[in-house]
Amino acid sequence: MNPALWIAAGLLAVVALSGGISKTFVPKEKLAALRGGGWTSDASVGFVRTLGVLELLAAVGLILPAALDIAPVLVPVTAVCWILLMVGAMITHGRRGESAFVVLNLVYLAVAAFIAWGRFGPGSFTG
Protein backbone atom coordinates (compact mmCIF):
# COMPACT_ATOMS: atom_id res chain seq x y z
CA MET A 1 0.00 0.00 0.00
CA ASN A 2 2.74 2.45 0.98
CA PRO A 3 4.54 2.38 -2.41
CA ALA A 4 1.26 2.93 -4.26
CA LEU A 5 0.46 5.92 -2.05
CA TRP A 6 3.92 7.41 -2.60
CA ILE A 7 3.61 6.94 -6.37
CA ALA A 8 0.14 8.49 -6.42
CA ALA A 9 1.34 11.44 -4.32
CA GLY A 10 4.37 11.90 -6.56
CA LEU A 11 2.31 11.88 -9.74
CA LEU A 12 -0.26 14.28 -8.32
CA ALA A 13 2.54 16.53 -7.07
CA VAL A 14 3.94 16.71 -10.61
CA VAL A 15 0.50 17.66 -11.93
CA ALA A 16 0.12 20.30 -9.21
CA LEU A 17 3.62 21.65 -9.82
CA SER A 18 3.16 22.01 -13.57
CA GLY A 19 -0.26 23.62 -13.18
CA GLY A 20 1.00 25.87 -10.41
CA ILE A 21 4.00 27.06 -12.38
CA SER A 22 1.90 27.86 -15.44
CA LYS A 23 -0.84 29.68 -13.53
CA THR A 24 1.64 31.60 -11.39
CA PHE A 25 4.21 32.62 -14.00
CA VAL A 26 2.62 32.46 -17.48
CA PRO A 27 0.71 35.59 -18.53
CA LYS A 28 -3.06 35.17 -18.35
CA GLU A 29 -3.43 35.98 -22.06
CA LYS A 30 -1.14 33.08 -23.00
CA LEU A 31 -3.04 30.74 -20.67
CA ALA A 32 -6.35 31.79 -22.24
CA ALA A 33 -5.02 30.81 -25.67
CA LEU A 34 -4.12 27.28 -24.56
CA ARG A 35 -6.50 24.33 -24.86
CA GLY A 36 -8.53 24.23 -21.67
CA GLY A 37 -7.31 27.66 -20.59
CA GLY A 38 -10.27 29.63 -21.88
CA TRP A 39 -11.67 29.90 -18.37
CA THR A 40 -8.88 32.31 -17.49
CA SER A 41 -10.37 34.97 -19.77
CA ASP A 42 -13.33 35.14 -17.33
CA ALA A 43 -11.09 35.32 -14.24
CA SER A 44 -8.95 38.07 -12.78
CA VAL A 45 -5.18 37.86 -12.88
CA GLY A 46 -5.16 37.70 -9.09
CA PHE A 47 -7.53 34.73 -9.04
CA VAL A 48 -5.47 32.80 -11.60
CA ARG A 49 -2.24 33.54 -9.70
CA THR A 50 -3.87 32.52 -6.41
CA LEU A 51 -4.88 29.18 -7.91
CA GLY A 52 -1.32 28.78 -9.15
CA VAL A 53 0.13 29.40 -5.70
CA LEU A 54 -2.37 26.96 -4.17
CA GLU A 55 -1.26 24.32 -6.67
CA LEU A 56 2.39 24.97 -5.85
CA LEU A 57 1.59 24.58 -2.16
CA ALA A 58 -0.25 21.34 -2.96
CA ALA A 59 2.81 19.97 -4.76
CA VAL A 60 4.88 20.69 -1.68
CA GLY A 61 2.23 19.43 0.76
CA LEU A 62 1.83 16.09 -0.97
CA ILE A 63 5.51 15.17 -0.62
CA LEU A 64 7.61 17.18 1.82
CA PRO A 65 5.75 16.65 5.11
CA ALA A 66 6.12 12.89 4.79
CA ALA A 67 9.58 12.95 3.25
CA LEU A 68 10.91 15.17 6.03
CA ASP A 69 8.75 13.54 8.71
CA ILE A 70 7.51 16.96 9.81
CA ALA A 71 3.73 16.95 10.34
CA PRO A 72 3.06 14.13 7.86
CA VAL A 73 -0.67 14.48 8.54
CA LEU A 74 -0.46 17.40 6.10
CA VAL A 75 -0.25 14.91 3.21
CA PRO A 76 -3.85 13.66 3.47
CA VAL A 77 -5.03 17.14 4.45
CA THR A 78 -3.45 18.46 1.25
CA ALA A 79 -5.14 15.66 -0.70
CA VAL A 80 -8.54 16.70 0.70
CA CYS A 81 -7.81 20.30 -0.29
CA TRP A 82 -6.91 19.10 -3.78
CA ILE A 83 -10.26 17.29 -3.97
CA LEU A 84 -12.01 20.59 -3.24
CA LEU A 85 -9.91 22.35 -5.86
CA MET A 86 -10.84 19.70 -8.42
CA VAL A 87 -14.54 20.04 -7.63
CA GLY A 88 -14.23 23.73 -8.47
CA ALA A 89 -12.30 22.93 -11.64
CA MET A 90 -14.93 20.39 -12.70
CA ILE A 91 -17.72 22.93 -12.16
CA THR A 92 -15.82 25.57 -14.14
CA HIS A 93 -15.04 23.27 -17.07
CA GLY A 94 -18.52 21.77 -16.95
CA ARG A 95 -20.13 25.19 -17.29
CA ARG A 96 -17.94 25.82 -20.31
CA GLY A 97 -18.91 22.49 -21.91
CA GLU A 98 -15.35 21.14 -21.68
CA SER A 99 -16.23 17.56 -20.79
CA ALA A 100 -12.75 16.19 -21.48
CA PHE A 101 -11.34 18.45 -18.78
CA VAL A 102 -14.12 17.50 -16.40
CA VAL A 103 -13.08 13.87 -16.83
CA LEU A 104 -9.40 14.74 -16.39
CA ASN A 105 -10.17 16.66 -13.19
CA LEU A 106 -12.23 13.69 -12.00
CA VAL A 107 -9.18 11.45 -12.47
CA TYR A 108 -7.06 13.87 -10.43
CA LEU A 109 -9.81 13.95 -7.80
CA ALA A 110 -9.84 10.15 -7.63
CA VAL A 111 -6.06 10.02 -7.15
CA ALA A 112 -6.32 12.60 -4.36
CA ALA A 113 -9.16 10.64 -2.76
CA PHE A 114 -6.98 7.51 -2.82
CA ILE A 115 -4.16 9.42 -1.12
CA ALA A 116 -6.49 10.91 1.50
CA TRP A 117 -8.12 7.55 2.22
CA GLY A 118 -4.80 5.74 2.35
CA ARG A 119 -2.94 8.27 4.48
CA PHE A 120 -5.80 8.84 6.91
CA GLY A 121 -6.41 5.07 7.08
CA PRO A 122 -4.39 1.96 6.30
CA GLY A 123 -1.26 3.75 5.08
CA SER A 124 -1.21 6.34 7.83
CA PHE A 125 2.17 7.67 8.90
CA THR A 126 1.16 7.39 12.56
CA GLY A 127 0.48 3.66 12.57
N, C-alpha and C positions, 0 to 999 in steps of 0.2 A: 504494500500500500504506500509506504513512504516514498519509494522511487517514483511511483506514478504521480503522487502529489507534488514532488519537487519538479518533475518534468512539466506538469500542467502549470505550475506557478511560473516556471521559467518561460514557457511559451507565452503565457498571458502577459508576463512582464515585458517581453519583446514587443508584443502588440501595443501595450500601453506606452512603452518608450517611443516607438515610432510615431504613434498618434500624438503623443504629447509633444515631441519635438516639432512635428509639422504644425500643430495648432499654436504652439508658443512662438515659433521663430519664422514661419513662412507667412508672407503677407496675405491678408484675408482675400484679396482679389485673386491671387494665385490659387488659393484653396478653393474658391468658388468656381474656378474654371476646371477643377479636377472632377473626375467621375465620383459621384457621391458627395461632393463638397458644395453642392448648390445651396444647402441649408445655411451656409455661412453668409450668403448674401442677405438673409433675413435677420441675421444676428449682429450685435455690436462687436467691435474689435475686442473690447474688454471681456465680453462673454466668451468669445472663442479662445482668447488667451487664458482665461480662467479655467476653461475645460482642459486646455493643454497642460497647465500646471497641475491640475488634479490628476491627469493621466501620468504625468511624470512622477508625482507622489505615489501613485498606485504602483508604478514599476518598482520603485524603491521599497514600498511597503509589502510587496509580495515576496521579496527575496531577503533583503538585509536584516530584518528583525530575527529571522530564523537563522540566517547564516552567521550572524554575530552573537546569537543567543542573548539578545537584549530585547525584552518584551516580545517574545515570539507570538503572543496572542494577537499582535497587530496583523499577522498574516491573514487569518480568517476574517478579522474585522475589515481589512482592506478588500478582501474578496466580496464581502457583503456590500461594501460601498461601490465596488465595481458593478455588482448586480444592479444597484439602483441607477448607476450611470447608464448601463445598457438598457434599462427600461426606458429612460428618457430618450436615448438614441433611437430605440425601436419606435417610440411614439412619433418622434420627429421624422424619421424616414417613412414611416407608415402614412403620415399625413401628406407627404410629398409623393406617395405612390411608388416608392423605391423598395419594392418587396425583396429584392436580392440583398439589400443592406439590412433589412429587418431580419432576414434569415441569418446573415453573418453575425449581427449583434446577438441573436438568439444563441448561436454557437458559443460566442464569447461569454454570454450569461451562463450557459450550461457548464462551461469550464470553471468559471468562478464559483458556481454553486457546488461543484465537485470539491473544489479547494476548501470552501467554507465548511461543507459537511465533513470532509476528511479531517481538517485541522481542528474543528471544534469537537469532533467525535473520535473515531478509531485511530486516526493518525495524529492525535493531539501531541503537542510538544511537552505537555505536562505529565503525560502518562508514561 
